[in-house]
Every structure is written in C-alpha cells, then in structure tokens.
Amino acid sequence: IVSSPETKDTWLRRNDCSQTLCHRAAPGTCASATPVCRVSLRHTMPSQPKKPRVGVLAIQGSFAEHCAHVKRAGGEAVEVRKAEQLAGCSGLIIPGGESTTMANIARRWNLFEPLRDFQAKGGAVWGTCAGLIFLADRIGAGAKQGGQELLGGLDVTVDRNFFGSQIDSFETSLPCDIPGDDSLDKNFRALFIRAPAILSAGPDVEVMASYTLPAEKRTQRGDGLEKIIVAVKQKQLMATSFHPEITSDNRW
C-alpha cells in the first residue's frame, strides 16, 4: 500500500496510525490504496469505561482479600502503604485485622494525617471489623490499656471485643440494607471473626444491619441487651462488624 521508500512502520508512525484496521488485516485484503483506509481504531472503537480506583490500607490484616474483592466487583485495587498511593483513589477500604497494631503502624508511617485529609476531602471510606473500630469516634468497652489512636469520623461508640475471642467466631444470614442493592433477597452471609459491635450511634448515622443476640448471649450479658448494631453509614463513611471480603457476594 505504501509506495515510497520509507518502511511501513515509519509511515504508520508519521501518520499516527500505528493501530489501524488495514495494518491488522491480511496482506492484499485492503480495497483502498490511499491512507484513508488506515483509520485509527481509537477513532472507530468505543472507549472502555474507566475502572473505579479503590485504595486498600495494606499495613496489616486482610488487605489481600479486600483487593481480590474489589477486582471481582470490577474495580482497580491499590495497596496503600504511603500517602502518595492515595492519589487518584475515589475510595478507601480499612480492612479487618488488629486495630491497635494497625494504629501503631499508621502513626509510625505518618499515615494518620493523609488518611484524615482523604476523608475530609470527601473520599469514601469503608471499614470492616478492625476498620470499624478505626473509624469510630469512641471506644466504649474493650479498649486497650492506655487507649489507642483512632481515625474517627463515624459518630458511633464501639465495643472492641463484643463477640468474644477467635473461638467465638461465627456466621449467620443477616438482613442488610446494602447501598445500591436492589435485589429482592436482602439477606447476606455475614462472617463475624473476633468481631466488634456498635453500642450506640448518633442521629446522623444510618443503621444498615442489626444482629439479634441469641438467648445464651443475652443471659451471659445479663444487661437486657437484645439487639446490637453491626453495619452503619454516615455520609461517605461506612463500616461493618463482619467480613464481606471473604465471601463471593459483591453487593458490599
């Protein structure tokens, strides 16, 4: 098709048509001998929608599971260990793990101020399990001696070890008002692993899920508590006591 002495690759680069319909066709199949047939694919093919970029705080805990969960849902997951890795992220996930350890590492790595700045500028943040504790304004029970630094933002009071130790972990079918979920079945397979719970929530906090305590747990506590909050939303912040990232359900 190109009759001048220059090579085909040079011609394509000069005409900015390195990805063309004719260039990809078999030799001799092009009906035109003019550059008009060399239409760039980027002008003829619809552009692909950009994947939402979601950061996952990757300093401790189940960040790998959250990254996989984001990818299954069609997003781009970014492991965040430095402030600059928050750039371009529309949302951030604070995973389950050990909230005191997470806070200590975040302070040592100078992450608290960038995380608060991300949140203050309207970045969406979701905390699961330890991430719920991290986002809470107050710890009402189970706090470590000497206290721990919290990111804050959610007007809730949490019991850090409400559901007990690791051996008390369990799963249950839980009715949830998941944001954006229009399915008829509102039940979700919720896994509680050494989980916290929300003792109280402020007036601007939306309760998305509550868990009714079994009779044995109510008797054990002896304080008349029958139901506990396990999922909330306040503006662009969201938190769950349980772990959606280790299920195959992408509604959360």
Secondary structure, 3 states (H helix, E strand, C coil): CCCCCCCHHHHHHHCCCCCEHHHHCCCCCCCCCCHHHCCEHHHHCCCCCCCCEEEEECCCCCHHHHHHHHHHCCCEEEEECCHHHHCCCCEEEECCCCHHHHHHHHHHCCCHHHHHHHHHCCCEEEEECHHHHHHEEEEEECCCCCCCCCCCCEEEEEECCCCCCHHHCEEEEEECCCCCCCCCCCEEEEEECCCCEEEEECCCCEEEEEEECCHHHHHHHCCCCCEEEEEEEECCEEEECCCHHHCCCCCC
